[in-house]
Amino acid sequence: MKPHMSYLQKHPSITRSRVSNFVNDNYQWKDVNIQAVLYDVKASGEPHVQLKVWSAPGQERPTFEHAVKQEFRPAKVGQMFGPSWTTHWFQVHVSIPAQFFGKPVQFLFDSSSEAMVWSAEGEPIMGLTGGNGGERHVDYALTACATANEPERMFYVEIACNGLFGNGDYHEHPQDRDIYYRLNSAELAAPNPDAWALYHDMEVIVDMAKELPQDSPRSWQALTAANDIVNIFEHADPTSINKARSVSDAFFAVTSNPASHQVYAIGNCHIDTAWLWPFAETRRKTARSWSTQLNLMDSFEEYRFTASQAQQFEWLKEDYPSLFKRIQDKAKTGQFVPIGGTWVEMDCNIPSGESLARQFLLGQRFYKQHFGQTCDVFWLPDTFGYSSQLPQIVRLAGAKYFFTQKLSWNNINKFPNTTFWWTGLDGSSVLTHMAPSETYSAQCRPGELINGVKKHKDAAYSNESLYLFGNGDGGGGPLRSMLERLRRMANVDGLPRVKQSHPREFYEHVEKTARELVAWKGELYFELHRGTYTSQSNNKLWNRQSEFLLRDAELLCTVASFGSKDSEFEYPAEELTRLWKLVCLNQFHDVVPGSAINMVYRDSDKMYKDIISSANRIRKEALAN
């Protein structure tokens, strides 16, 4: 028996600890476990990597065209960049050395913050997220197979001095304090594809051994397979990797029962239009997050990703037109799924009924114009409760399905249903589903799927559920590792069956197969975040004033347009649409309720001043005619 070989221990917790240590990178075993072989070779510093940087003044967010014309200064790993909310552009030159020949090559860039990779020609390529959290994504693929004489490459990296969740721990510190972010790495690396495959195998198998009932045969089978893999693996013997993979292949070859629960998985990166960051940063977050997902779609043909909020699409169209075109192309293939039908994911308690209708009018119009169809799924995973007006408005807007998961956060009464008919005041109904995984940012782990089946409250009537995965709130979205795990969990004994699909496919299947779904009539009340309806009172006041003014302005403009044959009054449709977009923007579910940071309200104050001034002017001009 090999010196490190171990049989299953009498106390299985010992073996579980052993196999967990095999995959972890934060213990003393990382020099001899799977972490030791994930990269064949690395290179950093000159002449392989040369860095220069230009720091934008103040809190400006300059365009690519402006930034590349500036004077860049030398930079190096270990430098600090800041303060918070500033932008720094890196010019990167890389020369791939000979020892990388025949291997895939990545550029690993960790700025401890959010960043965007740009081509030398000005094309946004992908977003990066630095730091050591679960959102970490610092690898940019340079080539799938290095040649003997690789040309020097030049590209840019735009770093934003903030993280996915703003500027440090928002529970403890204000978001406008000054923080500096360290450039932790800028290096070339050649990943070992076989080692990474074994790593993802073990992530799933080890978690199944942990999360399945401890006395179940499948849990023991998972623990046995994981232990056998650790026994076979030798970090100094590359051939041991594929030998170990033969064990994991055999484990995954045992497929799920056809009658088991069916999970419909959809990637997403919920991006709050403003919350712990200002609106201007959201414009960049969408580009960073969605460009990354487009690249993943090229590698995973089964991958389906959804994004809501027409406002964010319009910003992307204005700021990153080539990226918007790529999204339109992927939407045609069905991989990128625009969803929701509204301008933003709005609050549903403070806005008037007319405002809720305008959310759909603006949103559906945008989707129809730019993607060729309206949305039939109303998508609000994170809003703080849902007015009883909504089913009627949803149906009138051309949608018939509703998704959320927010009520799973209730801190007193747990909502009693998962899949049900939600009925409004007038009797209109929408087929509604609340993900039993109780999150919109699942990480593609076996435990999430197992618990989702346990928490499905309507399994007697519907044997399926939606599963939303990907880092969210501050964007980011699914990572390559999540999609690798999802592939392995698609059809394996011990877990529910998983398929990636458009949410519509789930709802249509429920409509056809579900039996005796219950109905819930009236408001869907959220028992948390109650203080959001008393804070930022000025913001709430100006919201209501804006709604009243725009109603008056539209009514008077209509009368003025038809009131006299001699009138030269022209209905200001374009300006009124612009104002309604601003009103709807500020009804986002972290803005008008009062839960965003102070920086957001400085921006919204300016927008409301604009709305009120322009609406008053329009009203006066209409009265004069």
N, C-alpha and C positions, 0 to 999 in steps of 0.2 A: 504494500500500500504506500502511495506517495506520502511524503512527510506531512503535507498540509491537508491530506484527504480526511474527510470526516463523514461518518454515517449520521443519519437522523438521530438527534439526541432524544433521550427519554423525556426531557422537558422541551417541547417544540419551540418555546420562546427563545431558547439558546440558538437553535438553527435559524429562526427568523431574524435574529440579530446578526447572525453570520452572513446571511444572504443580503440583508440590507446594507451591511458594511461593504459588500462587494460593489454596489452601485454608487454609494455616497462619495461626495468629493470633499466632505468637511471633517473627515476623521483621519487617524494616523495611517490608514491602509491605502491611501490614494496613490502611493508609489508602487503598489503591487497589485491593486485591483483593476477593474476595467478602465478606470480613469487614467491609468498609466499608459494606455495604448490607443486612446482616442485620436491622437495626432502622431503622425509618423515623424514629422520634422517641423521646426519653426525657425523663423529668421526675423530679426528686428534691427533697428538702427541703420545708419548709413553703411554701405551704399544701397542696402536693400530697400529701406524706407526713408524717404526724406519728407519732412513736414515744414510747411510755412503757414502762417496764420495772419488774417486781418480781422480786427475786432471792430464791429459796427459801433458808432457812437450812441450813448444813451440806451434807450430801449427800442431803437429802430430795428425793423425787420426788413432789410433791403432785399431786392430781387437778385437773382443770379446775375443778370446782365450788369447790374450796378456793382455787385461785390467783386466780380473777377477783374474789374478795371482798377481796383485799388492796389496799394502797395503792401505786399505781404512780407512779414518778418519771420525769421527762423523760429521754429517751435520744437519742443521735445516732450517725450513721455515724462510724466511726473509734474508738469506745470499745472497750476491752478487757473481756472478761467471763470470770470464772473464780472460783476455781481449778478444776482438773480435777475432773470428776464432779459438778459443781454444776449446778443447773437455773435458768434465767432465763426468765420469761414476758414477752413483748412484747404490748402492746396497740397495734394498728396502725389508724390512720384514713387512708384514701386518698380524694382527690378527683381524678377524672380530668379534666384540662383539655380545652378545646375543640379543640385541635389533634389530639387523638386520635380525633375524630369519624370514624365509618365504618371504624375499624381494630380488629383484635384487640388486647387489652391484657393484659399480664402484669405481675405484681409480682415483681421480682427481689430476693431476700433471701439474702445470703451472710454467714453467721455464722462461717465457717471451721470449722464443726462440723456435727453432725447437728441437725435441727430438725423440728418437726411443725406444720403449719398447722391451726388450729381455727376453725370458724365461731363467730360471736357466740353461737350457741345451744348450743355445746358439742359439735358433731359433728367428729370427726377427719376431716380432708379429705385431706391428703397429706403425705408426708415430703419433706424437703429435705436435700441434702448440700452443704456449702460447701467452699471451698478450690479448688485448681487442678488436682487430679488427674483421672484418667479417670472417677472416680465422680461428678464434679461435676454437681449438679442443683439449680438455685436458682430455677426459674421456676414461679410459681403463676398459672394463667390466671384472670383476673377476668371477662372477657367476650369473646365471639367477635366482637362488632361494637359499638363504643362509639356511643351515641346523643349527640344534641346537649346533652342535660341529664342527665348521669349522676348518680345519687344518691351521696352520700358512703357509703363502705363502711367497716365496722369488723369486724375479726377479730383473732385472736390467733396468735402464733407462740411455741411452746415450744422453747427451745434447750437442748440437752444439751452440756455442755462436754467432749465427746469426739468423736473422728472415727469413721469406719466401722471402723477398725482400732485402736480404743482410744485411747490417750493418747500419741501421738507414736511414734517409731520404736522398736518393742519389741526390736530387735536391739541397741540402744545404751543404752536407759534403762529403768528400772523404771516400771511403769504407775501407781504411786501417787504420782509426783512432781507438783508443781504447775505447770500450764500455763495460760496465759490466751489466750483466743480473740478475735480482732478481728472486729468487725462491719464487713465490707468494703463492703456495699451494701444499700440498701433504696430501690428506685426503681421507677417505672412505665416500661414499655417497650412499644412497638408493633412486634412482629416483622413482617418482610416475608415473607409465605408463599412467594412465587415465588422470592425469593432463597434462602430456606432449602431449597426443593426443589432448586434448582440446586446448592447446597452439598452436599446428600446425594447427588445424581447424581455430582458430581465425586469425593466420597469413594470411591465404589465404582469409578468408571472409572480414577482415578489408581492405586488399589491393584491393580486388575487389570493395568494396564500394568506395575506393579512386580513382582507376584507370579507371573504366568504366565511360562512359559519365554520368555526374552528373544528367542529366534529364532522364536517361534510367530507365525503371522499374526494371531491374536486379540490378542496383546500389542501388536503394531504398530497394530492397529485402535483399541485402547483409547488408546494414546498419541496417535494422530492425532486422535481425537475430543476428548481432553482439551486438546490444543494448539489445535484449532479453537475450542473454547469460550473459551479465554483470549484468543484473537485477537478474537473477537466482543464480548466483555464490555467495557463502559465503565462505570465506577463512577458517572459523572455522568449516564448515560443510562439511565433505568429500563427503556426498551423493549428494551434489549440483553439483559436477563435472559431473556425468553421466546424471543428469537432464539437465544440460546445453548442454551436447553432443547430447541429443535428438533433440535439435534445429539445431545444425550444421549438424546432419545426415539428417534431413529433407531438409535442404538447398542443400546439395550435392546430394540428390536423384533426383533433377531436372537436367536431362542430357542435353548434347549438341545436337544441330541440326546435323543430319547425313551429311548434305551438308556443314557444316562449315569447315573452314580451318583445314587441317591435319598437325600437327607438329610431326616430327620424332626427338626424343630427344636422345642424346648420351652424357654420362658423359666423361669428360677428365680432365687432369691436365697438361696443356701445361708447359713443363719444359725446359726453355732455357738451352742449353747444357753448356753455360757460358754466363754471363752477369754481374750482380751485385755480383757475387760470382765466385770463380775459378772452373776449371774442377773437381778438387778433391771433392768439395762439391756437385757437381751435382751427382756424383756417390752415395752419401748418400741420396740426395733428391729423387732419383728414388726409392730407397728402402723404404724410409719413406712413400712416396706418394702411391706407388702401393700396399704395404702391407695393408695399410688402406682400399684401395678399395676392395681387396680380402675379407676382413672381412665383408664389406658391402654387397658383393655379396651373402654371406651366409645368410644374413638377408632379402634381397630383391631379390627374384628370378627373377623379371622382369628387374633388373638392367643390363644395358649394358654400358661398359666402354671401351674407346679406347685410345691407346698410340702409338705414332709414334717414329721414330728415332732408327734404328737398333743399332747404337753405344751405346745408353743407355741400350738396352737389353743385349748387349755383356758385358758391364760393370757389369750389375746385375748378369749375368751368372758367371762371374769371382769372384765377391765379395760376392754374396749371392746365392749360387747354389740351396739351398733348396727353397728359395723364387722364383727363376726362374722356378723351377719344378712346383710349385703351379700355376704360371701364365700359363705354358704350359697346365696344367690340365683344368684351367678355359677357356683357348682358345678353347679347344675341346668342351666344353659345349656351346660356343658362347657368354659367358658373358664378357670375356676379349678379346678385338678385336685389334690385332696388325694391324697397318695401315700405309700408306704413301709410302712405297716402297723404300725410300732413306736412306742413311747412317745417315744423320742428316737433320734437316729442314734448308737447305742451303740458302745462298744468291743466287739470280738468275741473277745478273747483272755483277759482277766482274769475277766469275769463267769462264773458257773456256768451249766451247761445250763439249770437251772431259771430263772435270771434272764433268759436269752435267750428262753425260752418266755414269761415274764411280759411282756417287752417287746412281744411280739406280742399277747398276751392283752389287755393294757391298750390298746394302740394300735388293734387291730382293733375292739374293743368301742366305743371312742370314735367311730371313723369310721362304724360301723354305726348308732350312736345318733344322730349329728348330721348325717350326710351320706347315710344310707340304704343304704350299701353298704360292704363291706370292700375292702381294696386287694389287687390281684393282682400288683403290682410291688413287690418288696423293693428299697429305695432307700438305698444307702449310698455316696455318691460320695467321702467323705473319711475313712473309718475306716482304721485302721492295720493292715490284715490281717484275714483272714476264716477262722474256725474251720471245720474239716471237719464239725462237727455241723450247720452251718447249713442245707444243702439239705434235710435231713430235717425240721428245725423249720419252715422256710419252707413246705414242702408241707403239713405238718400244720396250719399257721396259715391255709391257704386261698390262699396265693400260689403262683405258679409261674414268675415271671420275676425276674431279678436284674440290677441296674445298679450299676456303679461305674466309676471311672477311676483309682483311687488307685495301682494297680500300675504305671501308666505312669511313676511317679516313682522306680521302683527304680533304685538307683545302681550295681548290678553286673550282674544278669541281667535283661534285658528280657523281660517276659512274652510268650509266643509267639502268643497268640491275641487276637482281637477279639470274635468272636461264636462261642459254643461252649456245650456242655452241661457244667455243673458238677455232679459226682456226689459225694455224701457217703458217709460210712462205711457206711451201711445200704443203699446203692444208689439212694437217691432222687436225682433230677436236677432241676435248674432251668435254663431257658434263660437264658444270661448274655451280657451285652454290656458291653464296655468302650469308651467313646467314643474313636474314633481321633483326635479333636481334642485328646485328652489334657488336658481341662480341664472344669470345670463352670461356668466363668465366662468363656465366650467373649464377644467383643465385636462379633460380626456383621461380620467383615471378610473380604474375599475370600481372603486368604492362609490363614485358618483352615480354610475349606472346601477349598481346594486341597490343603493339607497333610493334612487329614483323610482324603482319598481316598488319598493316597500312603501313609499309615501304617496303612491298613486291612489287617490281616494275613490276613483270611479273605475277601478279595474274590472269590476263585475260587468260593466257596460261597454268598456272600450279597452282593448289590450294593446294600446300604443300610446306614445308620448313624444313630445318635442324635447330636444336637448340642445341648448345653446352653449357653444364653447368658444373660448378666446378671451384674452385679456381685455378688460373694458373699463368704462367710466372715463379714463383718460386716453382711451384708444389703445393702440398696440395690435390687438387682435390675436388670432391663432398663431402659434409658433410651429415650425417644422416638426418639432418633437411631439406636439399634440397630434398632428396628422399621422405621424408614424405610429403612435400608440393606437389611434382610432382604427387604422388599417388592421392592426393585430387583434383588436377587440370586435371587429365587424361580425364575425361568425365563429365564436369559440365557446365550447361547452363551459357552463358556469356563469355566463353573462347573458343578458338579453341581446337579441340580434340588433345590429346597428347598420343603418344605411344613411348616407348623406343625400339630402334632397331639398327641393324648394319647399318651404312651409306649406304652400298650397296643396302639395301632394298629400301631406299628413291630414289636412282638414277635409279634403275630398274623400279620403279613405274612411275617415271617421263618419262622415255623412252617409256613406254607403253601408257601413258595417256596424256602427254603434247601435246598441239596443237600449231604449228607455232612458235616455239621458234626462237628468233633472233640469229644472229651470230655476233661475234666480231672478227675481223681479226687483228693480230699483237700484239704488246706489251701491257701488262697491266701495265700502268705507275702509280706509287704511288706518290702522291703529298704531301709528308711529309718526314721527316728524310733526307733531301737532303744532309746535311753536312756529312753524313756517308761515302760518296764516295770521301772525301778529307782528312779525318783524319787517323792517324796511317799509314802513307805512307810506312814505312819500312815493315809493315805487308803485305801490298798489293804487294810490290816489291818482297818479298820472296815467296809469293803465286805464282806469275807468274814465277819466276825463278824455283820453284819446279815443276810446270807444264811442263816447257820446258825440265828440266833435266830428268824427268821421261819418257817423250816421247822419248828423245834420248836414255836413258838407255834401255827401252823396245825394241826399234828398233834395237839397236846394239846387244842386247842379243839374239834376234830372229835370226839375221844374223849369230852370232857366233855359235848358236846351230845347224845350218844347213850348215855352211860354209865349213866344212871340215870333212871328214870321220874319220880322226885321232884326231879330237878335243875332249878333255875331259871336255870341258866346259858344265856346268850344269845350265840350265836356273833358275835364282833365284826367282822363283814364290812366295815363301813364304815371302821373304824380300820385293819384289816389292808390294805385297798386303799390307804388314804392312805400307809401306811408303804412298801408296795411301789412306789408312785409315786415316793417320795423316793429309794428305793434305785435304781430305774431311772433317775431323773433324774441321779444322781451317777455313773452308768455311762456318761454321755455321753463321746464319744471324745476330748475334750480335758480331761476331769476326772479320771476314775479312772486313766488312763495317766500323769498327772502333768505335762501340757504346758500347763496354764493358769497364769494369774498368781496371786500370793499372795492377792489379794482373794477369789478364787473359793474357795480352801481355807479361808478364815475362815468363809465361808458354809457350806461343806460340813461343816466341823467341827460347827457348830451343828445341822445336819440329822442327822448321825450320832448326836449326843448324844440328840436327840429320838427317833430310830429305836430305839436300844439301850434307852433308858429305857422307852419305851412297850412294846416287844416283851417286855422282862423282866417288866413289870407284867402283861401279858396272859398270859404263861406261868405266872406264879405264881397268877393267878386261875383259870386252867384246872386247874392241879394241885390247887388247893384244892377243886375240884368233882369 
